[in-house]
Amino acid sequence: MSDSALSTTTDLVGTGPVDAELRGRILRGIEEVLPRVLKRELPENLENVCFFEDLGLTSAGTIELVLEIEESLDIQVDIEHLSLDDLSSIGRLTDYVAGHLVDED
């Protein structure tokens, strides 16, 4: 498949284009695991919801969330450069994860 055939979007952190299908898969994965991490049901349309202010996620919950995302999607994420800004919303975390996958080979 040629590069021009890939559907891409620019991530919010400015690291470059992110495959839209991959981003959607990651967003759905986060939306799936987040209720388990928070131990409660969540409203619809979560992409712009703030983890800390709106959902009450704690720092320990953040670690659990990333581990759950990795397990659920069978991926590994480089968290070395993960910042509070990347955790400001579900959309920002989605972009960070999509742009910081670790090649397991």
N, C-alpha and C positions, 0 to 999 in steps of 0.2 A: 504494500500500500504506500502510495506516495505521501510526502508530508502535506501536500496541499489537499489531500483527501481527508485528512484528520480534522475533526471539528475541535477547535480549541477556544479557550477563553483566557484572558490575562488574569492571573491571580491578583489578589488584593495586596500582597506583600511585595509585588514588583519583581519576583524572581523569574518571570518569563511566562510563556504560554502554558496552560494546563489543559490536558485533554478533557473536553466537556463530559464525555461518558465516564471517565475515571472520577472526575469531580462529583458527578451525580451519584455514583456508586458509594463514594466516601461519605457524602452528605446523608444518604439513606442509611448507611451503617451507623453514623453518629446518632441519627434520630432513633435508630433501633436500640442502641445500647444505653443511651442517656437515661431513659426511665429506670433501667436496672441500677445504674450508678446512683441516681438521685432517690431511688426507691419511691417513686410516685409517677403518676401519669402527667403528661405534658400537653400544652395546647398545640394546635396546628401552626404551620408557618413559623418554624423555629429559626430560620437562617439568620435573622438579625437580632435574635434574643441574646442578651449578655449572660454569660455563664455565672458570673459572680453576683451581679446586681439583681438580675431578673430571676435566676434559678437557684441562687444560694449555693452554688458549687464551692467546695472548699479546696485548699491546695492538695489535701489527700485525695479528694474526689477527682481532681485533675489527673493525678497519676493513675488512679483506677480507670478513668475514662480512656486515657491513651492506651493502656494495656488491653482494655476491652475492645477498643477499635482494632488494634493489631490482631487480636485473637479472632474476632468476628469476621474480619475481612481477609485474614491470612496474609497480612502484610507486616513489614517492619518499618518503623518511622524513626528517622534521625531526629532526636529531640535535643541535641546539643545546643541548637540556636533558638529553641522554642522560648518565646518571651511572653510577658503578660499581654502585650498588644495582640499576639497571635491567639490569645485566649479571650479576647474581648467579645467575640461572638462566635456562633456556630459557623457562620460563613467564613470568618477569618481562620478558624481552626481547620475547616475543610480545605481551604486554599493552602495552608501550611502543610497539612498531611500530604496533599496531592503533589506538592512541590518538593517534599523531603522524604520520599520513599527510599529505603535502603535496598540495594540489590543484594539478595541473599546468596547469590552464586559465588 
